[in-house]
């Protein structure tokens, strides 16, 4: 079957979320590795796809998409799965929490990974930013854990949607990649039992086995995260 999409990715980057969503949808796609070690995301070729130079980018029959939240919402609407339809009663809750992740949680995570981008080279400023955003992120995940129990059904249901994938990946990265190692324990998913249970359910799915194989990620990538060992020919 011909590929419907082309995903430009790097191992254990935001493209991970899109890869899992595509596998859950069971749609044909191919991947194009963006070698971050060689700064291929800054190349003219990639910036023609995403002028911001950020991964992922998804080529579709309707054109190129970028921004993780935008890609996820487009896939939900295009395929009628992994999220409620526009006319469903659950749609408003779904939209607000998807955008909460993409507009609030994800930018705060980037501050944990790249504080110098936001406040420059001064260590005192970086330290202040890391401590502030760690506190905010802890609060955000507590909110997500609480709403997992409500009746809106936006996250942590028996069948995962794109929000569950986004949350699980976020908890993985926050255990592995903040530049201040002492902050990483702050984001142990076991602190938020409903989110942890959702991560366990997601790990049992075939899409996650495919992810681990494709990107050199150890089993239980969300509940027992380890840094990846990308397969030969890929790059971190």
C-alpha positions as CSV (number, residue, x, y, z in Angstrom):
1,X,0.0,0.0,0.0
2,X,1.3,3.4,-0.9
3,X,2.3,5.7,1.9
4,X,-0.3,8.3,2.8
5,X,2.0,10.4,4.9
6,X,5.7,11.2,5.3
7,X,6.9,11.9,8.9
8,X,10.1,13.9,9.4
9,X,11.4,12.7,12.8
10,X,14.2,12.4,15.2
11,X,14.4,9.6,17.8
12,X,12.7,10.4,21.1
13,X,11.5,13.9,19.9
14,X,8.0,15.3,19.6
15,X,7.7,13.3,16.4
16,X,7.3,10.2,18.7
17,X,3.8,11.4,19.5
18,X,2.9,11.6,15.8
19,X,4.4,8.2,15.1
20,X,2.3,6.5,17.8
21,X,-0.8,8.3,16.5
22,X,-0.2,7.1,12.9
23,X,0.4,3.5,14.1
24,X,-2.8,3.7,16.2
25,X,-4.7,4.9,13.1
26,X,-3.1,2.1,11.1
27,X,-2.5,4.4,8.1
28,X,0.5,3.8,5.8
29,X,3.3,6.3,6.3
30,X,7.1,6.6,5.7
31,X,9.7,8.3,7.8
32,X,12.5,10.7,7.0
33,X,15.2,10.9,9.7
34,X,16.3,14.4,10.7
35,X,19.8,14.1,12.1
36,X,19.9,16.6,15.0
37,X,23.6,15.9,15.6
38,X,24.3,17.4,12.1
39,X,21.6,20.2,12.7
40,X,19.6,19.0,9.7
41,X,16.6,20.7,11.2
42,X,18.3,24.0,10.3
43,X,18.8,23.0,6.7
44,X,17.1,24.9,3.9
45,X,15.4,21.6,2.9
46,X,13.8,21.1,6.2
47,X,13.0,24.7,6.8
48,X,11.1,24.7,3.5
49,X,8.8,22.3,5.4
50,X,8.8,24.0,8.7
51,X,10.3,27.5,8.7
52,X,10.7,27.3,12.5
53,X,13.2,24.4,12.2
54,X,11.3,22.3,14.7
55,X,10.5,18.6,14.6
56,X,8.1,17.1,13.6
57,X,6.8,17.9,10.1
58,X,4.2,15.7,8.5
59,X,3.7,15.7,4.7
60,X,0.1,15.0,3.8
61,X,-1.9,15.0,0.6
62,X,-3.2,18.4,1.7
63,X,0.2,19.9,2.3
64,X,2.8,20.0,5.1
65,X,1.7,20.2,8.7
66,X,3.9,21.2,11.7
67,X,3.2,21.9,15.4
68,X,2.4,18.7,17.4
69,X,-1.0,19.8,18.5
70,X,-2.1,20.9,15.0
71,X,-1.0,17.6,13.5
72,X,-2.8,15.6,16.1
73,X,-6.0,17.6,15.7
74,X,-5.8,17.3,11.9
75,X,-5.3,13.5,12.2
76,X,-8.3,13.1,14.5
77,X,-10.5,15.0,12.2
78,X,-9.3,13.4,9.0
79,X,-9.6,9.8,10.3
80,X,-12.4,10.1,12.8
81,X,-10.4,8.3,15.5
82,X,-8.2,9.0,18.6
83,X,-10.5,11.8,19.6
84,X,-14.1,13.0,19.5
85,X,-15.7,14.3,16.3
86,X,-16.6,17.9,16.0
87,X,-20.2,17.2,16.8
88,X,-19.6,15.0,19.8
89,X,-20.4,16.3,23.3
90,X,-16.9,15.4,24.4
91,X,-15.3,17.6,21.9
92,X,-15.0,20.9,24.0
93,X,-13.2,19.0,26.8
94,X,-10.9,17.3,24.3
95,X,-10.0,20.6,22.6
96,X,-9.2,22.5,25.8
97,X,-7.0,19.8,27.2
98,X,-5.2,19.2,23.9
99,X,-4.5,22.9,23.6
100,X,-3.5,23.0,27.3
101,X,-0.8,20.4,26.5
102,X,0.4,22.1,23.3
103,X,0.2,25.7,24.4
104,X,1.1,25.5,28.2
105,X,2.7,22.2,29.1
106,X,4.9,21.7,26.0
107,X,6.5,25.2,26.1
108,X,7.2,24.8,29.8
109,X,8.9,21.5,29.1
110,X,11.1,23.2,26.5
111,X,12.3,25.6,29.2
112,X,13.4,22.6,31.2
113,X,15.4,21.3,28.3
114,X,16.8,24.5,26.8
115,X,16.8,27.2,29.5
116,X,19.5,29.2,27.7
117,X,17.2,29.8,24.8
118,X,14.9,31.8,27.0
119,X,17.1,33.6,29.5
120,X,20.6,33.5,27.9
121,X,23.8,32.1,29.3
122,X,23.6,33.4,32.9
123,X,23.4,30.4,35.3
124,X,21.5,32.3,37.9
125,X,18.7,33.2,35.4
126,X,18.7,29.6,34.1
127,X,18.4,28.2,37.7
128,X,15.5,30.5,38.5
129,X,13.7,29.5,35.3
130,X,14.2,25.8,35.9
131,X,12.9,26.0,39.4
132,X,9.9,28.1,38.4
133,X,8.9,25.9,35.5
134,X,9.4,22.7,37.5
135,X,6.9,23.9,40.0
136,X,4.5,24.9,37.2
137,X,4.8,21.6,35.5
138,X,4.2,19.7,38.7
139,X,1.0,21.7,39.1
140,X,-0.1,21.0,35.5
141,X,0.3,17.3,35.8
142,X,-1.6,17.3,39.1
143,X,-4.5,19.1,37.3
144,X,-4.4,16.5,34.5
145,X,-4.4,13.7,37.0
146,X,-7.5,15.2,38.7
147,X,-9.4,15.7,35.5
148,X,-8.7,12.1,34.5
149,X,-11.4,11.2,37.1
150,X,-14.1,13.5,35.9
151,X,-17.0,12.8,33.6
152,X,-15.7,14.8,30.6
153,X,-13.7,11.8,29.5
154,X,-11.0,13.8,27.8
155,X,-8.0,11.7,29.0
156,X,-7.1,8.4,30.7
157,X,-10.0,6.4,29.4
158,X,-9.9,2.7,28.5
159,X,-9.0,3.4,24.9
160,X,-6.3,6.0,24.5
161,X,-6.6,9.1,22.4
162,X,-4.0,11.6,21.2
163,X,-4.1,13.4,24.6
164,X,-3.0,10.2,26.4
165,X,-0.2,9.8,23.9
166,X,0.9,13.4,24.4
167,X,0.8,13.1,28.2
168,X,2.7,9.8,28.3
169,X,5.5,11.2,26.1
170,X,5.7,14.3,28.1
171,X,6.1,12.4,31.4
172,X,8.8,10.3,29.7
173,X,10.9,13.3,28.6
174,X,10.6,15.1,31.9
175,X,12.1,12.0,33.6
176,X,15.0,12.0,31.2
177,X,16.0,15.3,29.8
178,X,15.7,18.4,32.1
179,X,19.2,19.9,32.1
180,X,19.2,19.9,35.9
181,X,19.3,16.2,36.9
182,X,18.0,16.7,40.4
183,X,14.7,18.0,39.0
184,X,14.0,14.8,36.9
185,X,12.7,12.8,39.8
186,X,10.0,15.5,40.3
187,X,8.2,14.1,37.3
188,X,8.0,10.4,38.2
189,X,4.6,9.4,36.7
190,X,3.8,7.3,39.8
191,X,3.1,10.6,41.6
192,X,0.0,10.9,39.5
193,X,-1.7,7.4,39.7
194,X,-4.4,8.0,37.1
195,X,-1.8,9.2,34.6
196,X,0.5,6.3,35.5
197,X,-2.4,3.8,34.9
198,X,-3.0,5.4,31.5
199,X,0.7,5.1,30.7
200,X,0.6,1.4,31.6
201,X,-2.4,0.8,29.3
202,X,-0.7,2.6,26.5
203,X,2.5,0.6,26.9
204,X,0.5,-2.6,26.2
205,X,-0.5,-1.5,22.7
206,X,1.2,-2.7,19.6
207,X,1.9,0.9,18.5
208,X,4.3,1.3,21.5
209,X,6.1,-2.0,20.6
210,X,6.6,-0.6,17.1
211,X,7.8,2.7,18.5
212,X,10.4,1.0,20.7
213,X,11.7,-1.1,17.8
214,X,11.9,1.9,15.4
215,X,13.6,4.3,17.7
216,X,15.7,2.1,19.9
217,X,13.7,2.7,23.0
218,X,13.5,0.2,25.9
219,X,10.2,-1.4,26.8
220,X,7.9,0.4,29.2
221,X,9.0,3.7,27.8
222,X,6.6,5.8,29.9
223,X,6.5,4.0,33.3
224,X,10.2,3.0,33.3
225,X,11.8,5.5,30.9
226,X,15.4,5.1,29.7
227,X,17.4,7.1,27.2
228,X,17.2,5.5,23.8
229,X,19.8,3.6,21.9
230,X,18.8,4.5,18.4
231,X,19.1,1.7,15.8
232,X,22.1,1.9,13.4
233,X,21.5,4.5,10.8
234,X,19.4,6.7,13.0
235,X,20.6,9.7,15.1
236,X,19.6,11.4,18.2
